[in-house]
């Protein structure tokens, strides 16, 4: 007992200097990064005026920056490339006294981390709303310390209890369905009073929301996904934070938040980024305005905030073993910052794919942001990929509306003809629906034939397919366009559910048919070089028929879209430039092989996919 008391006394001075009452971000880093520089955000009570020293000569303190707030320091470090992994001492000194001792961890990188592969046209991305997918751990449903402490499945905008463990439990299903990448809506802490489930109001950039799990559990999810050949795509928000973020309680600098931290709505006129006639006032309001009062807009012109966001991205790539990024609300960010961000990420991870959200049906607007596009105003983006909203809009309208001049399939053909404005259209992410729009089955007016046609085209056109969870079993929203309805619970993700999509329990005949269809289609797609790496040639639609080819040096695929209500005989000689006489044609759905004749029979309201040999 006396010994324990003595140890306690000896420990007290150390505890008073410990880093437990400091916030340090990033909380750790890695040796062997290409960029040896690192900037630490240190938050602690009244540390302004202090300085920081390193006890190791291979970690140099280049500069200590004083913030506007009395409670922050920003510390520039330079890490020697030969420094081994380990914990290294730093000291915070003020008025000649050591006020904080820091043991900062520099970890060993995973082998070949910098050369990691990312998602590409050979992949199919499965988009998940984690709160609505599966509740694998009911013990984390309630979080008494959070602003929204309890789940409520009866409320479409409440938390329902889905979590990371639920996704881990269903990785085999995701793999078996043919998906090779998972994009989760954001899973970092969203400690907001309302609608915290969606994840887009960050309150802690370095912490998984406890209602989803822990940082360690996310790492496990990534590891288990990798074992199954599945890449993890991180959904990142650079534009804004949640109003309960600690930044809002204590802003490091006065200009940390746009409009002096007061709500001014964005005008959502994203075209001001490209418009040669745009007023400065419109541009400012677009980029600096807030979405809603609970989403303060970040001032990325502040160099400390810019570096904070860049380092946070790199930290999650390294820590979470990520295979790609998706960037929310990309054109709402300062475009010069956006370039600095993409360049920094690409410098560390040259193969890292990053897809930005620009919700425009105009390819000229979308293409402005793709890497390699030389724009009229001189701006050249560093973003490799964009969500292909122009094609999504064309697919939705082109399939669901009657055929007539300038409508129907010609809309799809026309949008694809505009690929000339993209530096790399093959790297666009293509989709029928996502978490912000009506389900694809609803867009197709609950017509399962049109629905299958759309999925067939998404799986075979140029680009990287993305499919929203539940789309494979005909999820729809016939009565409401509310986001909470669109993002409904996946069947079987909760104990007591009457249906289970993974086990196939109580699925309707149509739901099971669609699930089997998607599974067959995506697993066929996995091994096809023409789809993964090939070029595309299409033929102008005629009489409700639209034909295109995908081809590489290794394989060729012919796709014939028939929107007519009856079977059509298509003249083979129309496609002789790509379809040699006596070619062998294999139907990918039934495996039947035939020799090319004068015509090809295409069933009513279907997409015929043929391997050409």
C-alpha positions in Angstrom: 0.0 0.0 0.0 2.8 2.4 0.9 4.6 1.5 -2.4 1.5 2.3 -4.4 1.2 5.7 -2.6 4.8 6.5 -3.4 4.4 5.5 -7.1 1.3 7.8 -7.2 3.3 10.7 -5.8 6.1 10.1 -8.3 3.7 9.9 -11.2 1.8 13.2 -10.4 4.4 15.6 -11.9 4.5 13.6 -15.1 0.7 13.6 -15.3 0.6 17.3 -14.9 2.9 17.6 -18.0 1.3 14.8 -20.0 -0.5 15.3 -23.3 -3.8 14.0 -22.0 -5.2 17.5 -21.8 -3.9 18.4 -25.2 -5.5 17.8 -28.6 -2.8 16.9 -31.1 -3.8 16.4 -34.8 -2.7 14.4 -36.6 -2.4 12.2 -33.5 0.3 10.2 -35.2 2.1 10.1 -38.5 4.4 7.8 -40.5 8.1 7.6 -41.4 9.0 7.3 -45.0 6.4 9.7 -46.4 7.5 11.4 -49.6 6.8 14.8 -48.0 9.0 15.0 -44.9 7.1 18.0 -43.6 4.3 17.8 -41.1 2.3 20.4 -39.3 0.8 19.6 -35.9 -2.3 21.3 -34.6 -1.9 21.5 -30.8 -4.8 22.7 -28.8 -4.5 23.3 -25.1 -5.6 25.8 -22.5 -3.6 29.1 -22.9 -0.7 27.7 -24.8 -0.4 30.8 -27.1 3.0 32.3 -26.6 4.6 29.0 -26.1 7.1 27.2 -28.3 7.9 23.5 -29.0 11.2 21.8 -29.0 12.2 18.3 -30.3 14.4 16.0 -28.2 15.6 14.2 -31.3 17.8 15.9 -33.9 16.2 14.0 -36.7 12.9 15.7 -36.0 13.5 19.4 -36.6 11.1 22.1 -35.5 11.0 24.5 -38.4 8.6 27.0 -37.0 6.0 27.4 -34.3 3.0 29.5 -35.4 0.8 31.4 -33.0 -2.9 31.3 -33.7 -5.5 34.0 -33.0 -7.0 31.9 -30.3 -5.0 31.6 -27.0 -5.5 27.9 -27.1 -3.6 26.8 -30.3 -0.2 26.3 -31.7 0.7 25.1 -35.2 4.0 23.4 -35.3 6.0 22.8 -38.5 8.1 19.6 -38.3 10.7 18.2 -40.7 11.2 14.4 -40.3 14.4 12.9 -41.4 13.9 10.2 -44.1 16.1 7.7 -42.2 14.3 8.1 -38.9 13.0 4.7 -37.6 9.5 4.2 -36.4 8.9 4.9 -32.8 7.7 7.4 -30.2 9.5 10.6 -30.0 9.5 13.3 -27.2 8.4 16.9 -27.9 8.1 19.6 -25.2 5.8 22.6 -25.1 7.6 25.4 -23.3 6.1 28.7 -22.1 7.8 31.4 -20.0 10.9 29.2 -19.7 8.9 26.2 -18.2 8.0 22.9 -19.7 4.2 22.9 -19.6 3.5 19.8 -21.7 5.4 16.6 -22.5 4.4 14.9 -25.7 5.3 11.4 -26.9 4.6 11.6 -30.6 4.3 8.3 -32.5 5.8 7.9 -36.0 4.7 4.6 -37.3 6.0 2.2 -40.0 4.1 2.4 -43.3 2.5 -0.7 -44.8 4.8 -2.2 -47.5 4.2 -0.6 -50.9 1.7 1.9 -49.4 2.6 4.6 -51.8 2.0 2.4 -54.8 -1.4 1.1 -53.6 -3.9 0.3 -56.3 -7.1 2.4 -56.5 -10.5 1.8 -58.1 -10.6 1.9 -61.9 -12.9 0.9 -64.8 -12.3 -2.8 -63.9 -14.2 -2.2 -60.6 -17.8 -1.8 -59.6 -18.5 0.4 -56.5 -21.2 -0.5 -54.0 -22.5 2.7 -52.3 -23.7 2.2 -48.7 -25.5 4.4 -46.2 -23.9 2.7 -43.1 -26.7 3.7 -40.7 -29.2 2.0 -42.9 -27.3 -1.1 -44.1 -26.9 -3.5 -41.1 -26.8 -3.3 -37.3 -24.0 -5.7 -36.5 -23.4 -4.4 -32.9 -26.6 -3.3 -31.1 -24.4 -2.3 -28.0 -23.3 0.9 -29.8 -26.8 2.0 -30.8 -27.3 4.2 -27.8 -24.7 6.9 -27.1 -25.8 8.9 -24.0 -23.0 11.5 -24.4 -24.0 12.4 -28.0 -26.5 15.1 -29.1 -28.6 12.4 -30.7 -28.2 9.7 -28.1 -30.8 7.1 -29.2 -31.8 5.3 -32.4 -35.3 5.6 -33.8 -36.0 3.3 -36.7 -39.6 4.6 -37.0 -38.2 8.1 -37.9 -36.9 8.3 -41.5 -34.3 11.0 -40.4 -33.4 9.4 -37.1 -30.5 7.0 -36.5 -31.4 3.4 -37.2 -28.4 1.6 -35.8 -26.4 0.4 -38.8 -22.7 0.2 -38.2 -19.3 -0.9 -39.4 -19.7 -4.4 -37.9 -22.8 -4.8 -40.0 -20.8 -4.1 -43.1 -18.1 -6.5 -42.0 -20.7 -9.2 -41.5 -21.9 -8.7 -45.1 -18.6 -8.5 -46.9 -19.0 -12.0 -48.3 -22.4 -11.0 -49.8 -20.9 -7.9 -51.3 -18.1 -9.9 -52.9 -20.4 -12.7 -54.1 -22.6 -10.1 -55.8 -19.6 -9.0 -57.9 -18.7 -5.6 -56.2 -15.0 -4.8 -55.9 -15.1 -1.5 -54.0 -17.2 0.0 -51.2 -18.0 3.6 -50.9 -19.5 4.3 -47.5 -21.2 7.6 -46.8 -19.0 9.4 -44.1 -18.5 7.5 -40.9 -16.5 10.0 -38.8 -18.1 11.6 -35.8 -21.3 13.7 -36.5 -22.3 14.9 -33.0 -25.3 16.9 -34.2 -28.8 17.1 -32.7 -30.6 16.2 -35.9 -30.0 14.0 -39.0 -26.6 12.9 -37.8 -27.0 9.5 -39.5 -25.9 10.8 -43.0 -22.4 11.7 -41.9 -22.0 15.0 -43.8 -21.7 17.2 -40.7 -18.3 16.3 -39.3 -17.6 17.2 -35.6 -14.3 15.3 -35.3 -12.1 14.7 -38.4 -10.0 12.0 -36.7 -12.6 9.9 -35.0 -15.1 7.3 -36.2 -18.6 8.0 -34.9 -19.0 5.8 -31.8 -22.4 4.7 -33.1 -20.7 3.2 -36.1 -17.8 1.8 -34.1 -14.2 2.8 -33.5 -11.1 3.7 -35.6 -9.8 0.2 -34.9 -13.0 -1.3 -36.3 -12.7 0.7 -39.5 -9.2 -0.6 -39.9 -10.6 -4.1 -39.4 -13.3 -3.5 -42.0 -10.6 -2.3 -44.5 -8.4 -5.3 -43.8 -11.3 -7.8 -44.2 -12.4 -6.1 -47.4 -8.9 -6.3 -48.8 -8.8 -10.1 -48.1 -11.9 -10.3 -50.4 -10.4 -8.1 -53.1 -12.6 -5.2 -52.2 -11.2 -1.6 -52.0 -12.5 0.9 -49.5 -13.5 4.4 -50.9 -13.5 7.2 -48.3 -16.2 9.9 -48.5 -14.5 13.1 -47.6 -16.0 16.6 -47.0 -13.6 19.5 -47.6 -16.2 22.2 -47.9 -17.8 22.3 -44.5 -18.1 20.9 -41.0 -20.9 20.4 -38.5 -21.9 23.2 -36.2 -20.9 21.2 -33.1 -17.3 20.7 -34.3 -14.8 21.9 -31.7 -13.6 24.4 -34.3 -16.8 26.3 -33.8 -16.3 26.4 -30.0 -12.8 27.7 -30.3 -11.8 28.9 -33.8 -8.0 28.8 -34.2 -8.1 31.8 -36.5 -10.7 34.5 -36.9 -11.1 33.7 -40.6 -11.3 29.9 -40.1 -15.0 29.9 -41.2 -16.4 31.9 -44.1 -18.5 35.0 -43.5 -16.9 35.5 -40.1 -18.6 32.4 -38.8 -22.1 33.7 -39.5 -24.6 31.9 -41.7 -24.9 33.2 -45.2 -26.4 30.8 -47.6 -24.6 29.7 -50.8 -26.4 30.6 -54.0 -25.7 27.1 -55.4 -24.8 28.6 -58.7 -21.8 26.3 -59.3 -21.4 27.6 -62.9 -19.8 30.7 -61.5 -16.6 28.6 -61.3 -16.5 28.5 -65.1 -18.8 31.3 -66.3 -16.7 34.0 -68.1 -19.4 36.5 -67.4 -19.9 35.7 -63.7 -19.9 38.5 -61.2 -17.4 38.5 -58.3 -20.3 38.7 -55.9 -22.0 35.6 -57.3 -18.7 33.7 -57.2 -18.0 34.6 -53.6 -21.4 33.6 -52.5 -21.2 30.3 -54.3 -17.8 29.3 -52.9 -18.0 30.9 -49.4 -21.7 30.6 -48.6 -23.0 27.9 -46.3 -25.3 25.0 -47.2 -27.4 25.3 -44.0 -26.9 26.9 -40.6 -25.7 23.6 -39.2 -22.9 23.2 -41.8 -20.4 26.1 -41.4 -18.4 26.7 -44.6 -14.6 26.3 -44.3 -12.3 29.0 -45.4 -9.7 27.0 -47.3 -7.7 30.1 -48.2 -6.4 30.0 -44.6 -3.1 28.1 -45.1 -3.3 26.3 -41.7 -6.8 25.0 -42.4 -5.8 24.0 -45.9 -2.9 21.9 -44.5 -5.1 20.5 -41.8 -7.5 19.1 -44.5 -4.7 17.8 -46.7 -3.0 16.0 -43.8 -6.3 14.6 -42.6 -6.9 13.0 -46.0 -3.5 11.5 -46.1 -3.8 10.2 -42.5 -7.0 8.3 -43.3 -5.5 6.8 -46.5 -2.6 5.5 -44.5 -4.4 4.5 -41.4 -7.5 3.1 -43.1 -5.7 1.4 -46.0 -7.9 3.2 -48.4 -8.3 2.3 -52.1 -9.9 5.6 -53.2 -11.6 8.8 -52.4 -14.9 10.4 -53.1 -15.2 14.2 -52.6 -18.5 15.7 -51.5 -19.7 19.0 -53.0 -16.4 19.5 -54.9 -17.2 22.8 -56.8 -18.2 24.5 -53.5 -14.5 24.5 -52.4 -11.9 27.1 -53.3 -10.6 25.8 -56.6 -6.9 26.7 -55.8 -7.1 24.8 -52.5 -8.8 21.9 -54.4 -5.7 21.7 -56.7 -3.3 21.9 -53.8 -5.2 19.1 -52.1 -5.3 16.8 -55.2 -1.6 17.5 -55.8 -0.6 16.6 -52.3 -2.6 13.4 -52.3 -1.3 12.4 -55.7 2.3 13.1 -54.7 2.1 10.6 -51.8 -0.2 8.1 -53.7 0.3 8.4 -57.5 -2.3 5.8 -58.3 -5.0 7.1 -56.0 -8.3 7.7 -57.8 -10.4 10.6 -56.5 -13.9 11.2 -57.8 -15.6 14.6 -57.2 -19.3 15.4 -57.0 -20.4 18.1 -59.5 -24.1 17.7 -59.8 -24.6 19.1 -63.3 -26.2 17.5 -66.4 -23.9 19.6 -68.6 -20.7 17.8 -69.7 -18.9 21.1 -70.2 -19.4 22.0 -66.5 -18.5 18.6 -65.3 -15.4 18.3 -67.5 -14.0 21.6 -66.2 -12.9 19.7 -63.1 -11.2 16.7 -64.6 -7.4 16.4 -64.5 -5.8 17.5 -67.7 -8.6 19.8 -69.0 -7.1 23.2 -70.1 -9.9 25.6 -69.4 -10.5 29.0 -70.9 -9.7 30.8 -67.7 -6.4 28.9 -67.4 -7.5 26.6 -64.6 -6.2 23.0 -64.9 -7.6 20.7 -62.3 -5.8 17.8 -60.6 -9.0 15.7 -60.0 -8.8 12.3 -61.8 -12.6 11.5 -61.9 -16.0 13.0 -61.6 -19.4 11.6 -60.9 -21.0 11.4 -64.4 -24.3 13.2 -63.7 -24.8 14.1 -67.4 -24.9 10.4 -68.3 -27.1 9.6 -65.2 -29.6 12.1 -66.3 -29.5 10.9 -69.9 -30.0 7.2 -68.8 -32.9 8.1 -66.6 -34.7 10.2 -69.2 -33.6 8.2 -72.3 -34.9 4.9 -71.0 -38.1 6.0 -69.3 -39.5 8.4 -72.0 -41.0 7.3 -75.3 -38.8 7.3 -78.4 -39.1 10.4 -80.6 -36.8 12.9 -82.3 -34.1 14.1 -79.9 -35.5 12.0 -77.1 -35.1 8.5 -75.8 -32.0 6.6 -76.6 -30.7 9.5 -78.7 -30.2 11.4 -75.4 -27.8 8.7 -74.2 -26.0 8.7 -77.5 -25.7 12.5 -77.5 -24.3 12.7 -74.0 -21.7 10.1 -74.8 -20.8 12.0 -78.0 -19.8 14.8 -75.7 -17.0 12.7 -74.3 -14.7 14.9 -76.4 -14.8 17.5 -73.7 -13.3 15.1 -71.1 -9.5 14.4 -70.9 -10.4 10.9 -69.6 -14.1 9.9 -69.9 -13.2 6.2 -69.2 -12.4 7.2 -65.6 -15.8 8.9 -64.9 -18.0 7.1 -62.3 -21.3 6.2 -63.9 -24.5 5.3 -62.0 -28.3 5.2 -62.1 -28.9 6.4 -58.6 -27.3 7.4 -55.4 -28.1 8.6 -51.8 -29.5 12.0 -53.0 -31.9 11.0 -55.7 -34.9 8.7 -56.4 -34.1 5.1 -56.6 -33.3 3.8 -60.1 -36.3 1.5 -60.0 -38.5 4.5 -59.3 -36.9 6.5 -62.1 -37.8 3.6 -64.4 -41.4 3.8 -63.2 -41.2 0.4 -61.6 -40.7 -1.2 -65.1 -38.4 -4.1 -64.3 -37.4 -4.5 -68.0 -36.2 -0.9 -68.3 -34.6 -1.3 -64.9 -32.5 -4.2 -66.1 -31.7 -2.4 -69.3 -30.3 0.5 -67.3 -28.2 -1.7 -65.1 -26.9 -3.6 -68.2 -25.8 -0.3 -69.8 -24.2 1.0 -66.6 -22.2 -2.2 -66.4 -21.0 -2.1 -70.0 -20.6 1.6 -71.0 -17.3 3.4 -70.6 -16.6 4.4 -67.0 -16.6 3.0 -63.5 -20.0 1.7 -62.4 -21.5 2.6 -59.0 -24.6 0.9 -57.6 -26.5 2.0 -54.5 -27.2 -0.6 -51.8 -30.7 -2.1 -52.3 -30.8 -1.3 -56.0 -29.9 -4.9 -56.6 -33.3 -5.9 -55.0 -35.5 -3.2 -56.6 -35.4 -0.7 -53.8 -37.8 2.1 -54.7 -39.4 5.3 -53.2 -42.8 5.5 -54.9 -44.5 7.7 -52.3 -41.8 10.2 -51.4 -38.6 11.8 -52.6 -37.4 12.4 -49.0 -33.8 11.4 -48.4 -34.8 9.4 -45.4 -37.1 7.3 -47.5 -34.6 6.8 -50.3 -32.0 5.7 -47.7 -34.2 3.0 -46.2 -33.0 0.0 -44.2 -31.5 -2.9 -46.1 -33.4 -6.1 -45.7 -32.1 -8.4 -42.9 -29.8 -5.9 -41.4 -31.7 -5.9 -38.1 -32.7 -8.7 -35.8 -36.3 -9.5 -36.3 -36.5 -8.3 -39.9 -39.1 -10.3 -41.9 -36.9 -10.2 -45.0 -33.2 -10.8 -45.5 -31.5 -9.9 -48.8 -28.3 -11.7 -47.9 -30.0 -15.0 -47.0 -32.7 -14.6 -49.6 -35.5 -14.9 -47.0 -38.9 -13.7 -48.1 -37.7 -11.8 -51.1 -40.4 -11.4 -53.8 -39.9 -13.1 -57.1 -39.0 -9.8 -58.7 -36.5 -8.9 -56.0 -34.8 -12.3 -56.3 -34.8 -12.1 -60.1 -33.1 -8.7 -60.0 -30.6 -9.8 -57.4 -29.6 -12.8 -59.5 -29.5 -10.7 -62.6 -27.1 -8.2 -61.0 -24.9 -10.9 -59.6 -24.5 -12.7 -62.9 -23.9 -9.4 -64.8 -21.3 -8.0 -62.4 -19.4 -11.3 -62.0 -19.2 -11.6 -65.8 -17.9 -8.0 -65.9 -15.0 -8.8 -63.5 -13.1 -10.9 -66.0 -13.7 -8.9 -69.2 -10.7 -7.0 -70.6 -12.8 -5.1 -73.1 -15.0 -3.6 -70.4 -12.1 -2.9 -68.0 -9.6 -1.5 -70.5 -11.3 -1.2 -73.9 -12.3 1.5 -76.2 -15.9 2.2 -77.2 -17.6 2.7 -80.5 -21.3 3.4 -80.8 -23.8 3.6 -83.6 -26.5 6.3 -83.7 -29.9 4.9 -82.4 -32.4 4.0 -85.0 -36.0 2.8 -84.5 -35.5 2.2 -80.8 -32.2 0.3 -81.3 -28.9 1.5 -79.9 -25.7 -0.6 -80.5 -22.2 -0.1 -79.1 -19.0 -2.1 -78.9 -16.3 -2.3 -76.2 -13.0 -3.7 -77.5 -9.4 -4.2 -76.5 -6.5 -6.2 -77.9 -7.8 -9.2 -75.8 -11.5 -9.2 -76.2 -14.6 -7.6 -77.8 -18.1 -7.1 -76.6 -21.2 -6.1 -78.6 -24.1 -4.5 -76.8 -27.5 -4.0 -78.4 -30.2 -2.0 -76.7 -33.8 -2.7 -77.8 -36.3 -0.4 -76.3 -39.2 -1.7 -78.5 -42.0 -3.7 -77.1 -41.3 -6.5 -79.5 -38.3 -8.6 -80.6 -36.2 -6.9 -83.3 -34.1 -8.5 -86.0 -31.0 -6.3 -86.4 -29.0 -6.3 -89.7 -25.5 -7.5 -88.9 -23.9 -5.7 -91.9 -24.7 -2.4 -90.2 -21.8 -3.1 -87.9 -19.3 -4.8 -90.3 -16.5 -2.4 -89.3 -16.4 -4.1 -85.9 -18.3 -7.4 -86.5 -16.4 -9.7 -88.8 -18.3 -12.2 -91.0 -18.8 -15.6 -89.4 -17.9 -14.2 -85.9 -18.8 -16.4 -82.9 -21.2 -14.7 -80.6 -21.7 -15.8 -77.0 -24.7 -14.6 -75.0 -23.4 -13.7 -71.6 -26.7 -14.3 -69.8 -27.3 -17.9 -71.0 -23.9 -18.9 -72.3 -25.2 -19.9 -75.7 -22.9 -19.5 -78.6 -23.9 -19.0 -82.3 -22.2 -18.1 -85.6 -23.1 -14.6 -86.9 -25.7 -14.7 -89.7 -27.4 -11.9 -91.6 -29.4 -10.8 -88.6 -29.3 -10.8 -84.8 -32.4 -11.3 -82.8 -32.8 -9.0 -79.8 -35.7 -9.7 -77.4 -38.2 -6.9 -76.6 -37.2 -4.3 -74.0 -33.8 -5.8 -73.3 -30.1 -5.3 -73.6 -28.3 -8.1 -75.5 -24.7 -8.5 -74.5 -22.5 -10.7 -76.7 -18.9 -11.7 -76.5 -17.4 -11.5 -80.0 -14.8 -14.0 -81.1 
